[in-house]
Amino acid sequence: MLYREVGEFKTSYQSDQQTFPITSDRLVVLSLIFIAFFVIPFFITEYMASAIVLPFLIFGIAALGLNILTGYCGQVSLGSGGFMAVGAYSCYKIMTSFPDLNIFFCVILSGLVTGVVGLAFGLPSLRIKGFYLAVSTLAAQFFLVWAFTKFPWFFNFSASGQITANERLMFDIPVSGANVAAPVAYLICLIFFVSLAFIARNLTRGSLGRKWMAIRDMDIAAEIIGVNPLTAKLSAFCISSIYIGISGALLFCLYFGAVEAGDAFGIDKSFLILFMIIIGGLGSIFGSIAGAAFLVAMPVILKNIMVDFLAWPVDLASHFEFLIIGALIVFILIVEPHGFAMLWRIIKEKLRLWPFPH
């Protein structure tokens, strides 16, 4: 009764291939977008924004980018933290070089710079793949973080070695730096998140996305039928890096405010984003979002339960937090190796057949 395709007739190929062809899906997505833009900003608190909402939106963008590369194109990458650092430091250099440039343009240009860097580090994918490509991208992670801490030009010769986001105003409202209000930071991140998720869904459903999936499934067969592996793999690296660079820029200028590459963009960030898409589901836009929500919200929930409700010591609770999250990840992957995206597909199939699911 709640999820039906019966009675929906498509009269054109365009209507049949739209982003959300089922009315129920379309209404749910539009309702969530309406609530996100016009309801949550009036109720969001500083704690809610800093603990859950902003990390979810920022790392959700990074998960979308990595899923394009790994989930759709099949190119394993362990350098996401380094590419986030490229986005953050690019945003810092652009903000200091062009003090009057709009924050949206600063973030977008940072993503484009990261895309160029990702294109360069994606060149080895033309000759190597699998474990060897993972090691190559891991080398990119360490090299980029080392470069940003070694050469003072990147942090404008600051004695502390940190980069700090200066305050920018839009309509006399701070939109970057330490004084950004929670609703403002939330709305800026939400605009990027919704826009990039919509672009990613359409990219993966178009001809470019089909080329990525052909390379992922069998690159030799894809090349035989006319898919150019050079353009397919490099476009995946470039677009993925743009997404991850934008997330790094947002993390720097709207969340942290001041960062140092070695602390903020270490290898743990690369593994965190990789776990998000594995748990959420490889090759799925919904899986990227669900995985990011799980790995951002679950530690906060566990910490509140163990510290506030059970009154455990903070250090003991932090250790058990890692144990419980690790056990949950293993359990999820055993129960459903294809992640939350497959569970959602199964639920939708059951709803389609209700009240006679099989």
Helices and strands as residue ranges (DSSP letters): H 13-16, H 23-38, G 40-42, H 46-48, I 49-53, H 54-66, I 67-72, H 80-97, H 103-121, G 123-126, H 131-150, G 152-155, E 163-164, E 168-170, E 173-176, H 182-205, H 207-217, H 219-224, H 229-250, I 251-256, E 258-259, H 261-264, H 267-280, H 285-303, I 304-309, H 314-335, H 339-353
